[in-house]
C-alpha cells in the first residue's frame, strides 16, 4: 500500500505556498511582517520534503532505512533551498536593488527550509511507518 495522501498533500501545499507568496509580494507582507519570510521558507521546506517522500514511496519503495530516507529528504530540501537563494541573489543583481538577499538572510532561510523538511519527515514517517511498502 502506498500513501496516496502524500501526493495530494504536496500538491495542495505547493498551491498554498504559491498563493501565499504571490499575495505577500502584492501586499508587501515580506516588508510588513518580518516573520513572514521564515514562515514561507518553513512551508517551502515542508513541501519539498513531501515531494521527496512521495518520490521515495513511488520510485524507491524498497528503501526502508529511515536514516537514509531522512538524509535523502533533507538533501532535497537543502538543494532546493540553495537554488532558491541563488535565484534571490540573481534577482537582486538583475534589478539592481539591495535588501532582497544577504548572507544572514540566506542562512536563516536555509535553517527554516530545513526545519520544515524535518517536521514534514517526522510527521510523514510516523504516519506511514506501519504501512507496507509493497
C-alpha positions in Angstrom: 0.0 0.0 0.0 1.4 3.4 -1.0 0.4 6.5 0.9 -1.6 8.3 -1.8 -2.2 11.2 0.6 1.4 12.4 0.1 1.0 13.5 -3.4 -2.3 15.1 -2.6 -0.8 17.0 0.4 2.2 18.0 -1.7 0.1 19.4 -4.5 -2.2 21.3 -2.1 0.7 22.7 -0.2 2.6 23.9 -3.2 -0.6 25.7 -4.4 -1.0 27.3 -0.9 2.7 28.3 -0.9 2.3 29.8 -4.3 -0.8 31.8 -3.4 0.8 33.0 -0.1 3.9 34.1 -1.9 2.1 36.0 -4.7 -0.2 37.6 -2.1 2.9 38.5 0.0 4.5 40.2 -2.9 1.4 42.1 -3.9 0.5 43.1 -0.4 4.1 43.7 0.9 3.8 41.1 3.6 7.5 40.4 3.4 8.1 44.0 4.4 5.2 44.4 6.9 5.7 41.1 8.7 9.3 40.3 9.3 8.4 36.7 10.3 6.6 36.0 7.0 9.7 35.1 5.1 10.6 32.5 7.8 7.1 31.0 7.6 7.3 30.8 3.9 10.7 29.0 4.0 9.4 26.6 6.6 6.4 25.8 4.4 8.7 25.5 1.4 10.9 23.0 3.2 7.8 21.1 4.3 6.5 21.0 0.7 9.9 19.9 -0.7 10.0 17.1 1.9 6.6 15.9 1.0 7.6 15.8 -2.7 10.8 13.9 -1.8 8.8 11.5 0.3 6.3 11.0 -2.5 9.2 10.3 -4.8 10.7 7.8 -2.4 7.4 5.9 -1.9 6.7 5.7 -5.6 10.1 5.1 -7.1 12.3 3.8 -4.4 9.9 2.0 -2.1 12.4 -0.7 -1.3 14.4 1.8 0.8 13.3 1.0 4.3 16.1 2.5 6.3 14.7 5.6 7.9 18.1 7.3 8.2 18.7 7.0 4.5 15.2 8.3 3.8 15.8 11.2 6.2 19.2 12.1 4.6 17.6 12.0 1.1 14.7 14.2 2.1 16.9 16.8 3.9 19.3 16.9 1.0 16.4 17.5 -1.4 15.2 20.3 0.9 18.7 21.9 1.1 19.3 21.6 -2.6 16.1 23.4 -3.4 16.8 26.0 -0.7 20.2 26.7 -2.1 18.8 27.0 -5.6 16.2 29.5 -4.3 18.8 31.5 -2.6 20.9 31.7 -5.7 17.8 32.8 -7.5 17.2 35.6 -4.9 20.8 36.8 -5.3 20.4 36.7 -9.1 17.2 38.7 -9.0 18.8 41.3 -6.7 21.7 41.7 -9.0 19.5 41.8 -12.1 17.1 44.5 -10.9 20.0 46.4 -9.2 18.4 46.7 -5.7 19.6 45.6 -2.3 17.8 44.1 0.5 16.3 41.0 -1.2 19.2 38.7 -0.4 22.1 38.7 2.1 24.2 36.1 3.7 22.4 36.2 7.1 19.0 36.1 5.4 20.1 33.1 3.3 21.4 31.3 6.4 18.1 31.9 8.1 16.1 30.9 5.1 18.1 27.6 4.8 17.5 26.9 8.5 13.8 27.4 8.2 13.8 25.3 5.0 15.5 22.5 6.9 13.2 22.8 9.9 10.2 22.5 7.6 11.7 19.5 6.0 12.5 17.8 9.3 9.0 18.4 10.6 7.4 17.0 7.4 9.7 14.0 7.5 8.8 13.3 11.1 5.1 13.6 10.5 5.1 11.5 7.4 7.5 8.9 8.7 5.3 8.5 11.8 2.1 8.4 9.8 3.5 5.8 7.3 5.7 3.6 9.5 3.1 0.9 9.8 2.3 0.8 6.1 3.5 -2.0 3.9 6.0 -0.6 1.3 5.0 -3.1 -1.3 
